[in-house]
Amino acid sequence: MTAAEPKTSKQKLRRDMAIAASCGVFVATMVGAAYASVPFYNWFCRTTGFAGTPQISEKAPDHILGRTVTVRFDSNVTAGLPWKFVPEQNTIDVRLGEVVTVNYKVTNLAARTTSAQASYNVSPPQVGGYFNKINCFCFTEQTLKAGETREMAVVFYVDPKIAEDRDMNTLKTITLSYTFYPVRESDRPVAAATDKNSSKL
């Protein structure tokens, strides 16, 4: 064996280790980006109204215009959730800037307590940046006992600034759509599970 062979082997080993380390960093970066992309996308939609995502507002606008639009209410429940979910009125005419409260009624048809969360959007999608919610049942998870019926409200307004958008001059109808999807029951805490098992001994 010549003196050059051990040196070549060491160089190859260092190169292989460097490649392996680079691959590890790349994989970790991609995994981190995948996890970060979801909250970033949600933040982006809430901020810009992208994909018909309504805005969240803490107060009403300072003026109301005479122009009106019709808001239509759509309600859906995903498969596997035994709930009946309907708006108390199908449409309402609102003035731009007017704060409106609309109620929905939901009933748990199951013989057990179930939980769900509502996703939401408006159409046409371009309206998302002008549709503002002050309060909404969709902000929190809802839990209903067996057979329970609950009335839930959404408080919203259409931003008067939409009147300044020439692309919205012909807008007459906005559809506010909700879809309830089931939320899996939280796993029992480890301590509670341990205590329960211990009591059987």
C-alpha positions in Angstrom: 0.0 0.0 0.0 1.4 3.4 -1.0 1.3 6.5 1.3 -1.2 8.1 -1.1 -3.9 5.5 -0.5 -4.6 6.3 3.2 -4.7 10.0 2.4 -7.2 9.4 -0.5 -9.4 7.3 1.8 -9.5 10.0 4.4 -10.4 12.6 1.8 -13.2 10.4 0.5 -14.5 9.9 4.1 -14.5 13.6 4.8 -16.3 14.2 1.5 -19.0 11.6 2.3 -19.5 13.0 5.8 -19.9 16.5 4.3 -22.5 15.3 1.8 -24.4 13.4 4.5 -24.4 16.5 6.8 -25.6 18.7 3.9 -28.4 16.2 3.2 -29.4 16.2 6.8 -29.6 20.0 6.9 -31.6 20.1 3.7 -34.2 17.6 5.0 -34.5 19.4 8.4 -35.0 22.7 6.5 -37.7 21.2 4.3 -39.5 19.7 7.3 -39.4 23.1 9.1 -40.6 24.9 6.1 -43.5 22.5 5.7 -44.6 23.1 9.3 -44.2 26.9 9.0 -46.0 27.2 5.7 -49.5 26.4 7.2 -49.6 29.1 9.8 -47.9 31.5 7.3 -50.6 30.7 4.7 -53.4 31.2 7.3 -51.9 34.5 8.4 -51.5 35.7 4.8 -55.2 34.8 4.0 -56.5 36.6 7.1 -54.4 39.7 6.4 -55.1 40.0 2.6 -58.4 38.3 2.2 -56.8 35.9 -0.2 -59.0 32.9 -1.2 -62.1 34.6 0.1 -60.9 34.7 3.7 -62.9 37.3 5.7 -61.1 39.9 7.8 -61.4 40.1 11.6 -62.3 43.6 13.0 -62.6 44.9 16.5 -64.9 47.8 15.8 -67.5 49.1 13.3 -66.6 51.5 10.5 -67.2 55.2 11.1 -69.7 55.6 8.3 -72.5 53.8 6.4 -73.2 54.1 2.7 -76.5 53.9 0.9 -75.4 51.2 -1.5 -76.6 47.7 -0.5 -75.5 44.2 -1.3 -77.2 40.9 -0.7 -75.4 38.5 1.6 -76.4 34.8 1.2 -75.7 32.3 3.9 -74.4 28.8 3.1 -74.1 26.1 5.8 -72.4 22.6 5.5 -71.5 19.7 7.7 -68.7 17.3 6.7 -69.3 13.5 6.6 -69.0 11.9 10.0 -70.4 14.8 12.0 -74.0 14.1 13.2 -75.0 17.8 13.3 -77.8 19.7 11.7 -76.6 23.2 10.8 -78.8 25.9 9.2 -79.0 29.7 9.0 -82.1 31.3 10.5 -82.4 33.3 7.2 -81.0 32.5 3.8 -80.3 36.1 2.6 -80.2 39.6 3.9 -79.7 43.0 2.3 -77.1 45.1 4.0 -75.7 48.6 3.5 -72.0 49.0 3.1 -70.6 49.7 6.6 -73.7 48.5 8.4 -73.1 46.1 11.3 -75.3 43.1 11.0 -76.0 40.1 13.3 -77.2 36.9 11.8 -78.0 33.7 13.7 -77.4 30.1 12.9 -79.0 27.1 14.6 -77.1 23.8 15.2 -78.3 20.6 16.7 -76.3 17.6 17.7 -78.2 14.5 16.4 -75.9 12.0 18.1 -76.5 10.3 21.4 -73.2 11.5 22.8 -71.3 14.8 23.2 -69.5 15.9 20.1 -67.2 18.8 19.2 -66.6 20.6 15.9 -64.9 23.6 14.4 -66.2 25.7 11.5 -64.1 26.8 8.6 -65.4 29.8 6.5 -64.9 31.8 3.4 -66.8 34.3 1.2 -67.3 34.4 -2.5 -66.5 35.8 -4.9 -63.0 35.4 -3.4 -62.1 39.0 -4.2 -64.5 40.2 -1.5 -62.5 38.6 1.3 -60.5 41.8 1.9 -63.7 43.8 2.4 -65.8 41.3 4.5 -65.2 41.9 8.2 -66.3 39.9 11.2 -66.5 41.4 14.6 -67.6 38.3 16.3 -68.3 34.7 15.2 -69.0 31.3 16.5 -66.4 30.1 14.1 -63.6 31.7 16.1 -63.8 28.9 18.7 -64.5 25.1 18.9 -68.1 24.2 19.6 -69.1 21.3 21.9 -72.7 20.1 22.0 -74.2 17.6 24.3 -76.4 14.7 23.0 -79.5 16.2 21.4 -78.5 19.8 22.3 -79.6 22.7 20.0 -77.7 26.0 20.1 -78.2 29.3 18.5 -75.0 30.9 17.3 -74.3 34.4 16.0 -72.0 36.0 13.5 -71.6 39.8 13.6 -70.2 41.3 10.4 -70.1 44.3 8.0 -69.0 44.9 4.5 -66.3 47.6 4.4 -67.4 50.8 2.7 -64.0 51.0 1.0 -65.4 48.4 -1.4 -67.2 51.2 -3.1 -63.8 52.7 -4.1 -62.9 49.5 -5.9 -63.9 49.8 -9.5 -63.7 46.0 -9.9 -66.5 45.7 -7.4 -68.9 48.2 -9.0 -71.2 45.4 -10.3 -71.1 43.3 -7.1 -74.6 42.6 -5.9 -74.3 39.3 -4.0 -71.8 37.9 -1.4 -72.0 34.3 -0.2 -70.8 33.6 3.3 -70.1 29.9 3.6 -69.4 27.8 6.7 -68.5 24.2 7.0 -68.4 22.4 10.3 -65.9 19.5 10.6 -65.5 17.1 13.6 -62.8 17.7 16.2 -61.3 14.5 17.7 -61.7 14.2 21.4 -58.5 15.1 23.3 -56.4 12.2 24.5 -56.7 11.5 28.2 -53.7 13.0 30.1 -51.0 10.5 31.1 -51.5 11.3 34.8 -55.2 10.7 34.6 -54.7 7.5 32.7 -52.2 6.3 35.3 -54.5 7.0 38.2 -57.4 5.2 36.4 -55.2 2.1 35.8 -54.0 2.2 39.4 -57.5 2.2 40.8 -58.1 -1.1 39.1 -55.2 -2.8 40.9 
